[in-house]
Amino acid sequence: MAKTMRLPSITLPSPMTVLSLVLLTYFLVVSGFVYDVIVEPPGIGSTQDRFTGVVRPVVFLPGRVNGQYIIEGLSSGFMFVLGGLGIILLDLGFDRNRDKSVKIFFVSVGIASVVIAYIMSMLFIRIKIPGYLK
């Protein structure tokens, strides 16, 4: 009697695990993680006031589009992920099978997330490249 061979099977991860991995990968890509590893920029910069001589921390590297401090990339990446999560919440808020209070909560948090991410991203661009969006 011949034995039957079974193919090895792989259990699929849960949808929340897949979403978490996709968001983590997206965050690492848009925050410039590869750039930070290769170039090794400082976490934050500093500038000295001409008149008082006081050294002040600088979070954004002004005037250079192709360079960044570590905290600049992480904050920008967080804003992009926040906007993406807001769009996901908006999609969940328009699901017909949910309770009305849950739908209102998802839509309001989704709109707030997208608006905050947009305003902060525009602010980051204005700080990074003064006079660009005028």
C-alpha positions in Angstrom: 0.0 0.0 0.0 1.4 3.4 -1.0 1.7 6.2 1.4 0.2 9.5 0.4 2.5 12.5 0.6 1.1 15.7 2.2 2.3 19.0 1.0 3.6 21.3 3.7 1.2 24.0 4.6 1.8 27.5 5.9 -0.8 29.3 8.1 -1.6 32.7 6.9 -1.0 35.6 9.3 -4.0 37.6 10.6 -5.1 40.7 8.7 -4.0 42.9 11.6 -0.5 41.4 11.5 -0.3 42.1 7.8 -1.6 45.6 8.2 1.0 46.2 11.0 3.8 45.0 8.9 2.7 47.0 5.9 2.5 50.2 8.0 5.8 49.5 9.6 7.5 49.0 6.2 5.8 52.1 4.9 7.0 54.2 7.9 10.6 53.0 7.4 10.5 53.8 3.7 9.0 57.2 3.9 11.0 58.3 6.9 14.3 57.7 5.1 15.5 54.8 7.3 17.9 53.6 4.6 19.3 57.1 4.2 19.8 57.3 8.0 21.6 54.0 8.1 23.9 54.8 5.1 24.7 58.5 5.8 24.4 58.4 9.6 23.2 62.0 10.0 22.9 63.5 13.5 19.7 63.2 15.4 19.2 67.0 15.5 21.3 69.9 14.4 22.1 73.2 16.1 22.6 76.8 15.1 24.2 79.7 16.9 22.4 83.0 17.3 24.4 85.8 15.7 23.6 88.4 18.3 23.5 86.5 21.6 25.7 83.5 20.8 23.2 81.1 22.2 23.2 77.7 20.6 19.7 76.5 19.7 18.6 73.1 18.5 17.4 72.7 14.9 15.1 69.9 14.0 14.8 70.5 10.2 17.8 70.8 8.0 16.8 74.1 6.2 17.4 74.6 2.5 18.6 71.1 1.6 16.0 68.9 0.0 18.4 65.9 -0.3 19.5 65.9 3.4 17.7 65.4 6.7 18.2 65.0 10.4 17.0 61.7 11.9 14.2 63.3 13.9 13.0 65.2 10.8 12.6 61.9 8.8 10.9 60.2 11.7 8.4 63.0 12.3 7.6 63.3 8.5 7.2 59.5 8.3 4.8 59.6 11.3 2.7 62.2 9.6 2.4 60.1 6.4 1.4 57.1 8.4 -1.1 59.2 10.4 -2.7 60.3 7.2 -2.8 56.7 5.9 -4.5 55.5 9.0 -7.0 58.3 8.7 -7.9 57.2 5.2 -8.3 53.6 6.5 -10.6 54.9 9.3 -12.6 56.8 6.8 -13.1 53.7 4.8 -14.2 51.8 8.0 -16.6 54.7 8.8 -18.5 54.2 5.6 -19.1 50.5 6.2 -22.9 49.8 6.2 -22.7 46.9 8.7 -21.5 49.0 11.7 -23.4 50.8 14.4 -24.1 54.5 13.7 -22.0 55.7 16.8 -19.0 53.7 15.7 -19.3 55.0 12.1 -19.4 58.6 13.4 -16.4 57.9 15.6 -14.4 56.4 12.8 -15.3 59.2 10.4 -14.5 62.0 12.8 -11.1 60.4 13.9 -10.3 59.7 10.2 -11.0 63.3 9.2 -9.1 64.7 12.1 -6.1 62.4 11.3 -6.0 63.3 7.6 -6.4 67.1 8.4 -3.6 67.0 11.1 -1.3 65.0 8.8 -1.9 67.4 5.9 -1.4 70.6 8.0 1.7 69.3 9.6 3.2 68.1 6.3 2.6 71.5 4.8 4.2 73.1 7.9 7.2 70.8 7.5 7.6 71.8 3.8 7.4 75.5 4.7 10.1 75.0 7.4 12.3 72.9 5.1 12.1 75.0 2.0 11.1 78.6 2.9 9.3 80.4 0.1 8.4 77.2 -1.9 4.7 77.2 -1.4 4.0 80.9 -1.8 
